[in-house]
Amino acid sequence: MAATLAIIVGLVLVAIELNQNTEHLRLQLTDQITARMNENNRALLGENPTAAIAKSINEPQNLTYAEFRIVDAYLINVLGVWEDRYFLNEAGLVDASDWKQRIEEEVAFELGSRFAKNWWREAGRAFAEPEVARVIDEALHTVGDDDSSDYWLRTLPVESPAAE
C-alpha cells in the first residue's frame, strides 16, 4: 500500500514537472519568435524613424509605403514591449497591475493618432495576445485622435511671464 502511494505521488510530481517544463518551453519559443520579429522590425525602422512617425501623426494621408512600413514596425515594437510585460506576468515575475498600468500610461502617446488607432483596429489587434488586446481596447476608449501631438505640445517649454 505504501509503495503504491509512493508511485502515485511520484507520478503526480512528474506530471506537474512536465506541465511546468511545457509552459517554460512555450515561453522560450514565444520569446524567440518575438526576438526574430523585433530584429526584422529594427531593420525596417532604420536609424531615424522619427520623420515617418511624425508624418503618421500630422499628415497620415501623405505617408509613402516605405514610411508606412517604418511606422508599422515601430507600432509592432510598442505592442511587443507591452506584451513582454504581460508574459512576465504570466511567468509570475511581475504583478498584473504592472503590465496593465504600462499600457494605460502609454496608450495615448503611442496610439493617440488617427493613423495609429486605425493601425490598431486593422492590423495591431491581430498580433496581440487576447488579454493584452482587451486592455488596449479599454484604454483606447478615452484616447483622442490628437493625443500623441497634444502630449508633445504639453511637454514644450513654456516661457515664464515677463517680470513686472
N, C-alpha and C positions, 0 to 999 in steps of 0.2 A: 504494500500500500504506500509506504513512504517512497519507494523507488518510483512508483507510478506518478506520485505527486511531484517528485523532483523532475521527472521527464516533462510533465505538463508545464511546470514553472519554467523550465529551460526552453521549451518550445515557445511559450509566450514571450520570453525575453528575446529570443531570436526573431520572432515576428516584429516586435517593437523596434529592434535594431535595424531590421530590413526596411521598415517603414521610414525610419529616420534617415537611413542611407539613401533611399529613393528620393526623399524630399531634398536632401543635401545635393544629390546629383541633379535634380531638376533646377535648383537654384544656380548651380555651377553652369549648367548648359544655358540657362536664360542669361546669365552674366556674360558668357562667351558670345552669344548671339548679339546681345546689346553692344558689347565691345566692338564687334565687327561692324555693326551698323554705325556706331559712333565714329569709327575710323573713316568710313565712307563719307559720312556727313561732314567731318572735319575737312576732308579733301575738297568737298563741294564748297564749303564756307570760304576757303582761300584765306589770304592773310588779313583782309579787312572787309567783313561783310556789312559794315555799318551803313554804307550808302544804300545798299539794297534794302536793308531793314527800314531805314528812314523813308525810302520811297514807298515801301509797302504801307507805311502809316499815312504819309502825306498825299500820295498820288498813286494808289494801287492800280488804277486803270491803265497806267503807263508802264507797268513792270514788263520787262522783257522776259522771255522764257528763262534765260540764264539767271536773271535776278530772282525770278520765282523760285528756281531750284536752290539758290542761296538761302532765301528766307524759309523755304520749306525745310531745308537741312537744319537751320537754326531752331525752328519751332519743334522739330523732331528731337533735337538735343535737349530743349527745355523740358519736353514731355519725358524724355529719358531720365533727367535729373529727378523729376517728381516721382517717377516710377521706381528709381533706385531707392528713394526713401521708403516707398511703400514696401519694396522687397526686404529692406532692412527690418521693417516692422513684421513682415511675415516670418522672418527668421528669428524673431524675438529679440532683436538687437536695439530697437528704438520703440517708443510708445506710439500708438496710433495717432495721438494728437500731433506728433512731430511732423509726419508727412502731410497730414491734412492741413495743419497750420501753414506749412510752407506754401502749399497751393493757394490757400486763401490769401496769404500775404502777397503773392507774386502774380496771381492770375490777371489782375487789372493791368499791370505793367506789360506782361508778356502776351496776353491775348486781348488787350484792350484797344483793338483797332478793327475796322470793318474787315480788312483782309484777314487778320489773324482769327477773328471769330468765324468767318466763312471757312477758313482752312480747318478749324477745329470741327465744324459741322460736316464738311465734305470729305476730310481725309484724316485728321488727327484722331478723332474718336475711334476710328477703325484700328489704330495702332495701340490704343490704350487698354490696360487691364480694366475690366468692367467696374471694379470698385473705384479706381482712380478716375475713370470717366464720370462716374456718378458724382464724385466730389467736385470735379471741374465743372460739370454742368450746373450743380447747385451754386458754386461760386460765381459763375458767369451771369447768373440772374441779376446781379447788382452791378455788372460791368457795362459801361457805355462804349460806344464806338470811338470815342476820343480819349479814353482813359490813358492810353500809352503816351500820347502827346501832352495831355494835361499833366501827367506825372513829371514830364520833362520841364514844362513851364513852371510847375510849383517848386522845382528844385533850382531854378535860376537864381543867382544872387540878386537880392533886392537892394537898391541904393538906399542909404539912410537919408531921412529927410534933412534938408539943409538946416543947419543950426541957426536959430533966430537970435 
